[in-house]
Amino acid sequence: MKKISLALLIASALTSPVYAGEVSITWQTPEKYTDIRPSSETREAFQERVAKELGEVFVDLAKKLPDDVKWAITVTDVDLAGDVHPMMRGTANDIRIIKEIYWPRMSLSYRMTDGKGATIAEGQEDIKDMNFMMGMHIPSGHTSFEYEEKMLQDWFRKQQRDKKFPTK
């Protein structure tokens, strides 16, 4: 066992750290979000899962920023893809129906600063993907909210392409 621990310690010492932008996320009053309704778990557990999994999406996006960039995000509304409908069989579980008319949306404000604290980008965004069921998307495996993940990735990519967000 000691040999394995020592080998892992040496291997971790030899790997170079991954440098990336830093992100902090504030989920402002999630109980008032348009649609963050669970289908088969408690509301509190579902809200925590949404925050955790979509937070990981923002962390992945921050890896595409220069090393000294700090990105502060305040999420003010979430409307997940689909709509939750009650099951008719008398069970406690509801079901989320995914159709083209229930596209994902997210409202947020953000501020990016460089290593000296100067603001390099800030704004408020109402992000939506009305064509979320079109095209091909390979989920990252980080989240069960693949439509919202794709929406955020597309938005971030557009911000970098339009030179609103810095690139590495």
C-alpha positions as CSV (number, residue, x, y, z in Angstrom):
1,M,0.0,0.0,0.0
2,K,2.9,2.4,0.8
3,K,4.4,1.8,-2.6
4,I,1.1,2.8,-4.3
5,S,0.8,5.9,-2.2
6,L,4.4,6.9,-3.0
7,A,3.9,6.2,-6.7
8,L,0.8,8.4,-6.7
9,L,2.6,11.2,-4.8
10,I,5.5,11.1,-7.3
11,A,3.2,11.0,-10.3
12,S,1.2,14.0,-9.0
13,A,4.4,15.9,-8.3
14,L,5.5,15.4,-11.9
15,T,2.3,16.5,-13.6
16,S,2.1,20.2,-14.4
17,P,-0.8,22.2,-13.0
18,V,-3.5,23.3,-15.3
19,Y,-3.8,27.1,-15.3
20,A,-7.0,28.7,-16.2
21,G,-9.3,31.6,-15.4
22,E,-11.0,31.6,-12.0
23,V,-14.8,31.6,-11.8
24,S,-17.2,32.4,-8.9
25,I,-20.9,31.8,-9.2
26,T,-23.7,33.2,-7.2
27,W,-27.1,31.5,-7.6
28,Q,-29.5,34.4,-6.7
29,T,-32.8,33.3,-5.2
30,P,-33.1,29.9,-7.0
31,E,-36.5,29.3,-5.4
32,K,-37.8,32.1,-7.7
33,Y,-36.4,30.8,-11.0
34,T,-38.8,30.3,-13.8
35,D,-38.3,26.5,-14.1
36,I,-36.0,24.6,-11.8
37,R,-38.7,22.0,-10.9
38,P,-37.6,18.5,-10.2
39,S,-39.3,15.5,-11.6
40,S,-38.3,12.7,-9.2
41,E,-36.3,14.3,-6.3
42,T,-36.9,17.0,-3.7
43,R,-36.8,20.6,-4.8
44,E,-33.9,21.4,-2.6
45,A,-31.8,18.4,-3.8
46,F,-32.6,19.2,-7.4
47,Q,-31.6,22.9,-7.0
48,E,-28.3,21.8,-5.4
49,R,-27.7,19.4,-8.3
50,V,-28.5,22.1,-10.9
51,A,-26.1,24.5,-9.2
52,K,-23.4,21.9,-8.9
53,E,-23.6,20.6,-12.5
54,L,-24.1,23.9,-14.3
55,G,-21.4,25.3,-12.0
56,E,-19.0,22.6,-13.4
57,V,-19.9,23.8,-16.9
58,F,-18.8,27.4,-16.0
59,V,-15.6,26.0,-14.5
60,D,-14.9,24.2,-17.8
61,L,-15.5,27.4,-19.7
62,A,-13.2,29.4,-17.4
63,K,-10.4,27.0,-18.4
64,K,-10.5,28.7,-21.8
65,L,-9.7,32.1,-20.3
66,P,-6.2,33.5,-19.6
67,D,-4.7,32.4,-16.3
68,D,-5.1,35.7,-14.5
69,V,-8.7,36.3,-15.4
70,K,-11.3,36.3,-12.6
71,W,-14.9,35.8,-13.7
72,A,-17.8,36.6,-11.3
73,I,-21.2,35.4,-12.4
74,T,-24.6,36.0,-10.8
75,V,-27.3,33.7,-12.1
76,T,-30.7,35.5,-11.8
77,D,-33.0,33.1,-13.6
78,V,-33.0,29.6,-15.0
79,D,-35.6,28.0,-17.3
80,L,-34.5,24.4,-18.0
81,A,-35.3,22.7,-21.3
82,G,-38.6,20.9,-21.2
83,D,-41.5,21.3,-18.8
84,V,-42.5,19.2,-15.8
85,H,-45.9,17.5,-16.0
86,P,-47.5,15.4,-13.2
87,M,-47.8,11.7,-13.8
88,M,-51.3,10.4,-14.1
89,R,-50.7,7.0,-12.4
90,G,-50.9,8.3,-8.9
91,T,-47.1,8.1,-8.2
92,A,-45.1,10.9,-6.5
93,N,-42.8,11.2,-9.5
94,D,-43.5,13.8,-12.2
95,I,-42.0,13.7,-15.7
96,R,-40.1,16.4,-17.6
97,I,-41.3,16.6,-21.2
98,I,-38.7,17.8,-23.7
99,K,-40.2,19.5,-26.8
100,E,-39.1,22.2,-29.2
101,I,-41.4,24.7,-27.5
102,Y,-39.7,24.4,-24.1
103,W,-36.2,25.8,-24.9
104,P,-33.6,26.4,-22.2
105,R,-32.9,29.9,-20.9
106,M,-30.7,31.5,-18.4
107,S,-30.4,35.1,-17.2
108,L,-27.1,36.2,-15.6
109,S,-24.8,39.1,-15.0
110,Y,-21.0,38.8,-15.1
111,R,-17.8,40.7,-14.6
112,M,-14.3,39.7,-15.7
113,T,-11.2,41.3,-14.3
114,D,-7.6,40.9,-15.2
115,G,-4.7,40.2,-12.8
116,K,-4.6,43.8,-11.8
117,G,-8.3,44.0,-11.0
118,A,-9.2,46.0,-14.1
119,T,-12.6,45.2,-15.7
120,I,-12.1,43.6,-19.1
121,A,-15.7,42.5,-19.7
122,E,-19.0,42.9,-17.9
123,G,-22.7,42.7,-18.8
124,Q,-26.1,41.2,-18.3
125,E,-27.3,38.4,-20.6
126,D,-30.5,36.6,-21.3
127,I,-29.1,33.4,-22.9
128,K,-31.5,31.1,-24.8
129,D,-31.3,28.4,-27.4
130,M,-34.5,28.1,-29.4
131,N,-32.9,25.5,-31.6
132,F,-31.7,23.3,-28.8
133,M,-33.0,20.1,-30.4
134,M,-31.3,20.8,-33.8
135,G,-27.8,19.7,-34.7
136,M,-25.6,17.3,-33.0
137,H,-24.1,17.8,-29.5
138,I,-21.9,15.3,-27.7
139,P,-22.5,15.8,-23.9
140,S,-19.4,16.2,-21.8
141,G,-20.6,13.8,-19.2
142,H,-20.2,16.4,-16.5
143,T,-23.9,17.2,-16.3
144,S,-27.3,15.7,-16.9
145,F,-28.4,19.1,-18.3
146,E,-27.0,18.7,-21.7
147,Y,-29.2,21.3,-23.5
148,E,-28.2,24.0,-21.0
149,E,-24.6,22.9,-21.2
150,K,-24.6,23.3,-25.0
151,M,-26.4,26.6,-24.7
152,L,-23.7,28.0,-22.3
153,Q,-20.9,26.6,-24.5
154,D,-22.3,28.2,-27.6
155,W,-22.8,31.5,-25.8
156,F,-19.3,31.5,-24.4
157,R,-17.8,30.5,-27.8
158,K,-19.6,33.4,-29.4
159,Q,-18.4,35.8,-26.8
160,Q,-14.8,34.8,-27.5
161,R,-15.3,34.8,-31.2
162,D,-16.7,38.4,-31.0
163,K,-13.7,39.4,-28.8
164,K,-15.9,40.2,-25.8
165,F,-14.2,37.6,-23.7
166,P,-10.4,37.1,-23.8
167,T,-8.8,33.9,-25.1
168,K,-5.7,32.1,-23.9
